[in-house]
Amino acid sequence: MNRFKHIDELFKYLDQIPKFQTSGVGSVNYSLDNIRSFCEQAGNIHLNFASVHVAGTNGKGTTSSLIEWVYRNSGIKTGLFTSPHLLRYNERVKVNGEEIRDSEMLNFFNEYLTAIKKYKLSYFEISTALAFWYFSKKNVELAVIETGLGGRLDATNIIEPELSVITSISLDHTDILGNTIEEIAAEKAGIIKRNRPVVVGKLPESALKVINKVCKRMDSPSFHATELRPDFYNGQVSLESGSSFQTNFIEPVNKWNVAMTILVCRTLQDEWPVGKTTIRESLENFKGVSGRFEKLSGVSDWYFSGAHNEEALLSSLQTIREISADRTPVLFLSLMKDKVNKKVTDLLNGFGDIYYVAQEGSRAASIADMKDLIDLKEVTESNYESILNELKTSLVIFAGSFYFYPIVKRWISQIDQNN
C-alpha cells in the first residue's frame, strides 16, 4: 500500500474522495457499521475520551466552539471536532484550540490507510476517525463533537457522550433527513443516549414534542435554553436571573448559543466543574467562529454570513437591519441546489443589488437555477474585482454557503494586494 510522503499528496488523495459539498447524498454512508468497525480495530479510539455531542440545523458550530472554549479556559484538556472546514482540512480537528499538524495527519493516514480502504470509509467518516484517533492519542479529557448531518446515522454517533445538545431544528437537507420538522427532529434526537442529560435550544413546538418523547423513553433528563429567557441587545446577553454578559456577538440568535453553553456547564458541574468567573470571562472574550457573520474587512462594512437556509437567513436579516444605518445592503449569494426555493429567495427582497456566484460541483446552483426566482447579476472570476472595488463604501453581505467562504477570502486578499 502506497504511503504519503508529503501533505500535498495526502490532500490530493482526500480531494479524490466524493464529499457532500460536491457530490451530495451519494457521498453519505447511511450506516454506522463501517466507522464503528474501524474505530474498534484502531483500539476503540471513540471511547478513549469523555465527550459532549452537539447536533442541530443551525448554531451547532458556534455552540460547539463556545462550549470547548469555556472548558479549555477552566484548565481541562479539550478536543474540538467541527465541519465543514472553511480554508484548510486541519481546521476540523483541534486540541486545546490548536489545529492538528500536517505531520500528525500523515502519521494517521500512513498507519491506517489499509483499514480506511478496507472499511470503505466516506470522506466524513475519515475526518471523524482522524479526530477520534487524535483525541485518543493526545489524551484529551473532554472533546466537543459536532455532528455533520442529522444525528442518528451520523458517523460521530458511535461515541458515548456525557451530555447531548440539540441546538435548533428547521427544514434542511430534506432529501436525507425527512420532509417534515417531526422527521428531522427524530433524526437529530438519535444522538440522545440513555440516562444521559440533554440540553435543548429554541425549537419549534412540533420538534420539541419529538425530543421530549425520546428523552422520556431514554430516561434522559432535559434542560431547555428557553427557561433562561435570554435577551440580546448590542452584544449583551441577559438572562431572566439577572445575569448579563457583554459578548462579541453581532447576531441576536447567539443568545441561544450562550444559554445552551451555560446549561451544559451547570449540568456537568459535578464531574466537570467550571467556576462562574471562568464562564463569564469565557463568554465575554469569545471571538466568534469564522464565517458566522464575520466582518471581513477592517475598512469596509463587508460581512460573511454562513446563512444557507430559511431559519439562518431570517436571523441574518434581523442583524442586517440593526447594522444597516438606513443603507440598502448589497448581497453576494452562492447556494447549493437543495437550498434553492421560493421561501428562501422571497426573504431577499430587502436587499438592493443581488450578485450571484456559481460554485463548482454537481450540488451547486447555477445562475440559471436562480434567475426564475429572483433578479440577479452574475459574478465570475473575471469581474469580481471591479464589482467589489465599486462597493467599498457599501454594506455588503456574502451569504448562502460555507463553501463560498474560501472564494470570498481569496477575492478580498487579492483586492487588498492590488490596492
C-alpha positions in Angstrom: 0.0 0.0 0.0 1.4 3.4 -1.0 2.3 5.8 1.7 2.1 9.6 1.8 5.5 11.4 2.0 4.1 14.9 1.8 0.9 16.6 3.0 0.1 17.7 -0.6 -0.1 14.1 -1.6 -2.5 13.4 1.2 -4.7 16.4 0.3 -4.7 15.2 -3.3 -5.9 11.8 -2.1 -8.7 13.3 0.0 -9.8 15.6 -2.8 -10.5 12.5 -4.9 -12.9 11.0 -2.4 -16.6 12.0 -3.0 -17.7 14.6 -0.5 -21.1 16.0 0.4 -20.0 19.5 -0.7 -19.8 18.5 -4.4 -21.4 15.0 -4.6 -24.4 15.4 -2.2 -26.2 12.3 -0.9 -24.1 9.9 -3.0 -21.2 10.6 -0.6 -23.1 9.8 2.6 -22.9 6.4 4.3 -26.2 5.5 5.9 -24.8 3.0 8.4 -22.5 3.2 11.4 -21.1 -0.3 10.9 -18.0 0.8 8.9 -16.9 3.6 11.1 -17.5 1.6 14.3 -15.5 -1.3 13.0 -12.7 0.9 12.0 -12.6 2.6 15.4 -12.8 -0.7 17.3 -9.9 -2.1 15.2 -7.9 1.1 16.0 -8.2 0.5 19.7 -11.7 1.8 20.5 -10.5 5.3 19.8 -14.0 6.7 20.0 -14.3 5.6 23.7 -11.0 6.9 25.0 -12.2 10.4 26.0 -15.2 12.0 27.6 -17.4 14.0 25.2 -20.2 16.4 24.6 -22.2 15.7 21.4 -23.8 18.6 19.5 -26.4 18.3 16.7 -28.8 20.8 15.2 -29.8 22.5 11.9 -28.2 25.8 12.8 -25.9 27.0 15.6 -24.2 23.8 16.3 -20.8 25.0 15.1 -20.8 28.1 17.3 -22.2 26.3 20.3 -19.6 23.6 20.0 -16.8 26.1 19.8 -18.2 28.1 22.7 -18.5 25.0 25.0 -15.0 23.9 24.1 -13.6 27.4 24.8 -15.2 27.6 28.3 -13.8 24.2 29.3 -10.4 24.9 27.8 -10.3 28.1 29.9 -11.1 26.1 33.0 -7.9 24.1 32.6 -9.4 21.0 31.0 -7.6 19.5 28.0 -10.1 19.8 25.3 -10.7 18.4 21.8 -13.0 20.0 19.2 -14.3 18.3 16.0 -16.3 20.5 13.6 -17.2 20.5 9.9 -17.0 21.6 7.2 -13.6 23.2 7.1 -13.5 26.7 5.6 -9.9 27.1 4.4 -7.9 24.1 5.4 -8.8 20.5 6.3 -6.8 20.7 9.6 -9.4 23.1 11.0 -11.8 20.2 11.6 -9.6 18.7 14.4 -8.3 20.8 17.3 -6.7 20.0 20.7 -6.7 22.9 23.2 -7.5 25.2 20.3 -4.6 24.1 18.1 -5.3 22.5 14.7 -3.9 19.1 14.1 -0.5 19.3 12.4 0.3 18.0 9.0 2.8 15.6 10.4 0.1 14.0 12.7 -2.3 13.7 9.7 0.4 11.9 7.7 1.1 9.6 10.7 -2.6 8.7 10.9 -3.1 8.0 7.2 0.1 6.1 6.7 -0.8 3.8 9.6 -4.4 3.3 8.8 -4.8 3.7 5.0 -5.2 0.0 4.6 -8.1 -0.1 7.1 -9.6 3.1 5.7 -9.9 1.3 2.3 -10.9 -2.0 3.9 -13.9 -0.4 5.6 -14.6 1.9 2.6 -14.8 5.0 4.9 -16.5 8.1 3.4 -14.9 11.5 3.4 -16.7 12.5 6.6 -16.1 9.1 8.2 -12.4 9.6 7.6 -12.5 13.0 9.2 -14.4 11.6 12.2 -11.9 8.7 12.6 -9.0 11.1 12.4 -10.5 13.2 15.2 -11.1 10.3 17.5 -7.6 8.9 16.9 -6.0 12.3 17.6 -8.1 12.9 20.7 -7.2 9.5 22.0 -3.5 9.9 21.2 -3.3 13.3 22.8 -5.1 12.1 26.0 -7.9 14.7 25.6 -10.0 14.9 28.7 -13.2 16.3 27.2 -14.0 16.6 23.5 -16.8 18.5 21.9 -18.1 16.6 18.9 -20.3 18.4 16.3 -22.4 16.1 14.0 -22.0 16.5 10.3 -25.5 15.8 9.1 -28.6 14.7 11.1 -27.6 12.7 14.2 -29.0 9.1 14.3 -26.8 7.8 11.4 -24.1 10.5 11.6 -20.6 9.0 11.8 -20.0 10.7 15.1 -22.9 8.9 16.7 -20.7 6.0 17.9 -19.5 7.9 20.9 -21.0 7.7 24.4 -21.2 11.3 25.4 -21.6 12.8 28.9 -24.3 15.0 27.5 -26.0 15.7 24.2 -27.0 19.1 22.8 -29.7 19.8 20.2 -29.4 23.5 19.1 -32.1 24.0 16.6 -34.4 22.2 14.2 -35.7 23.5 10.9 -36.3 22.2 7.4 -32.9 21.5 5.8 -31.4 18.5 3.9 -34.9 17.2 3.5 -33.7 14.8 0.8 -31.8 12.9 3.6 -33.4 13.7 6.9 -37.1 13.9 6.1 -39.7 16.3 4.7 -41.2 17.4 8.0 -39.9 19.1 11.2 -41.0 16.0 13.1 -39.0 13.7 10.9 -35.9 15.9 11.1 -36.3 16.1 14.9 -36.4 12.3 15.1 -33.1 12.1 13.2 -31.4 14.8 15.4 -32.8 13.0 18.5 -30.8 10.0 17.5 -27.8 11.4 19.5 -29.7 11.2 22.8 -28.3 8.4 25.0 -30.0 6.5 27.8 -29.7 8.1 31.2 -27.5 10.9 29.8 -28.7 14.6 30.0 -29.8 16.6 27.0 -29.6 20.4 26.6 -32.1 21.8 24.1 -32.1 25.1 22.3 -35.1 27.0 20.9 -37.1 24.5 18.9 -40.5 24.6 17.1 -43.2 23.1 19.3 -43.6 20.2 16.9 -39.9 19.4 17.2 -39.9 19.8 20.9 -42.6 17.2 21.3 -40.5 14.7 19.4 -37.4 15.5 21.5 -39.3 15.3 24.8 -40.8 11.9 23.8 -37.4 10.5 23.1 -36.0 11.9 26.3 -38.8 10.3 28.3 -38.2 6.9 26.5 -34.5 7.1 27.2 -34.8 8.3 30.8 -32.7 11.3 29.8 -33.2 14.5 31.8 -33.6 17.5 29.5 -32.7 21.2 30.2 -34.1 23.9 28.0 -32.5 27.2 27.0 -35.9 28.8 26.8 -36.2 28.5 30.6 -33.3 31.0 30.9 -35.2 33.5 28.8 -32.1 35.0 27.2 -32.3 38.5 25.7 -29.9 40.2 23.3 -29.1 43.9 22.8 -26.0 45.4 21.2 -23.9 42.3 22.0 -25.1 42.0 25.6 -26.8 38.7 26.5 -29.1 39.0 29.6 -30.8 36.2 31.4 -34.0 36.3 33.4 -32.0 35.5 36.6 -30.4 39.0 36.2 -27.0 37.8 34.9 -25.7 39.5 31.8 -22.7 39.1 29.6 -21.2 41.6 27.2 -20.2 39.4 24.2 -18.5 40.0 20.9 -21.5 38.5 19.0 -23.3 40.6 16.4 -26.3 38.2 15.6 -29.1 38.1 18.3 -29.5 34.4 17.6 -26.3 33.8 19.6 -28.2 34.4 22.8 -29.4 30.8 22.5 -25.9 29.5 22.0 -24.8 31.3 25.1 -27.8 30.0 27.1 -27.1 26.4 26.0 -23.4 26.7 26.9 -24.4 27.9 30.4 -26.8 25.0 30.8 -24.1 22.5 29.7 -21.7 23.9 32.3 -24.4 23.7 35.0 -25.5 20.2 34.1 -21.9 18.8 34.1 -20.8 20.8 37.0 -20.3 17.9 39.5 -18.0 16.0 37.2 -16.5 18.8 35.1 -16.6 21.9 37.4 -16.2 25.3 35.9 -16.1 28.5 38.1 -18.6 31.3 37.5 -15.8 33.7 36.8 -14.4 31.4 34.1 -17.8 31.1 32.5 -18.3 34.8 32.5 -14.8 35.7 31.2 -15.0 33.0 28.5 -18.4 34.2 27.2 -17.2 37.8 27.1 -13.9 37.1 25.5 -15.0 34.6 22.9 -14.0 35.9 19.5 -16.6 34.1 17.5 -16.4 31.5 14.7 -15.2 32.2 11.2 -17.9 32.6 8.7 -20.7 33.3 11.2 -21.5 36.9 10.5 -17.8 37.6 10.4 -16.5 41.1 9.5 -14.2 40.6 6.6 -12.5 43.9 6.2 -11.1 46.5 8.5 -12.0 49.4 6.2 -15.3 48.2 4.6 -18.6 47.0 6.0 -18.3 43.6 4.4 -19.6 40.6 6.3 -19.8 36.9 5.7 -22.8 35.0 6.9 -22.9 31.2 6.5 -26.8 31.5 6.4 -27.9 28.9 3.9 -31.4 28.0 4.9 -34.6 29.9 5.8 -34.1 29.9 9.6 -30.5 31.1 9.3 -31.4 33.8 6.7 -34.1 35.2 9.0 -31.5 35.6 11.7 -29.0 37.3 9.4 -31.7 39.6 8.0 -32.5 40.7 11.6 -28.9 41.5 12.2 -28.5 43.3 8.9 -31.5 45.6 9.7 -29.8 46.5 13.0 -26.4 47.4 11.5 -27.6 48.9 8.2 -27.9 52.5 9.4 -30.6 53.1 6.7 -28.2 51.9 4.0 -29.6 49.3 1.5 -27.4 46.2 1.8 -25.9 44.5 -1.2 -25.9 40.7 -1.3 -23.4 38.3 -2.8 -25.1 35.0 -2.9 -24.0 31.4 -3.5 -26.2 28.4 -2.9 -26.4 24.7 -3.2 -29.3 23.4 -5.4 -31.1 21.8 -2.5 -31.3 25.3 -0.8 -33.0 27.0 -3.8 -36.7 27.6 -3.2 -39.1 30.5 -3.3 -39.3 30.8 0.5 -35.5 31.5 0.6 -35.5 33.9 -2.3 -38.5 35.8 -1.1 -36.5 36.6 2.1 -34.0 38.5 0.0 -36.4 41.3 -1.2 -34.9 43.8 1.3 -31.5 43.8 -0.5 -30.5 46.3 -3.2 -28.4 44.6 -5.9 -28.0 40.9 -5.6 -25.0 39.3 -7.2 -24.8 35.5 -7.7 -21.7 33.4 -7.7 -21.9 29.8 -9.1 -19.6 27.3 -7.5 -18.2 24.1 -9.0 -19.7 20.7 -8.3 -23.0 19.0 -9.1 -24.6 20.3 -5.8 -24.0 23.9 -6.6 -26.9 26.0 -8.0 -26.2 27.7 -11.3 -27.3 31.2 -12.3 -29.9 29.5 -14.5 -31.3 27.7 -11.4 -31.8 31.1 -9.7 -33.0 33.5 -12.4 -36.6 32.4 -12.5 -36.9 33.2 -8.8 -35.1 36.4 -8.3 -33.3 39.2 -10.3 -29.6 38.6 -10.1 -26.3 39.9 -11.6 -23.7 37.2 -12.3 -20.2 37.4 -10.7 -17.3 35.5 -12.1 -13.6 35.3 -11.6 -13.1 37.8 -14.4 -15.4 40.6 -13.0 -15.5 40.2 -9.2 -12.6 42.7 -8.5 -14.1 45.5 -10.5 -17.5 45.0 -8.9 -16.2 44.9 -5.3 -14.0 47.9 -5.8 -17.1 49.9 -6.6 -18.7 48.7 -3.3 -16.0 49.7 -0.8 -18.3 52.1 1.0 -21.4 49.8 0.8 -22.8 47.4 3.3 -22.1 44.1 1.6 -23.2 40.7 2.8 -21.7 37.5 1.4 -24.0 34.5 2.2 -25.6 31.2 1.2 -23.0 28.5 1.8 -19.9 27.9 4.0 -18.3 26.6 0.8 -18.4 30.1 -0.5 -16.2 31.3 2.3 -12.7 30.4 0.8 -13.7 32.1 -2.5 -14.6 35.3 -0.7 -11.5 35.3 1.4 -9.3 34.8 -1.7 -11.1 37.6 -3.5 -10.6 40.1 -0.6 -7.0 39.1 -0.2 -6.4 39.7 -3.9 -8.1 43.1 -3.8 -6.0 44.1 -0.8 -2.8 43.1 -2.6 -3.7 45.1 -5.7 -4.6 48.3 -3.8 
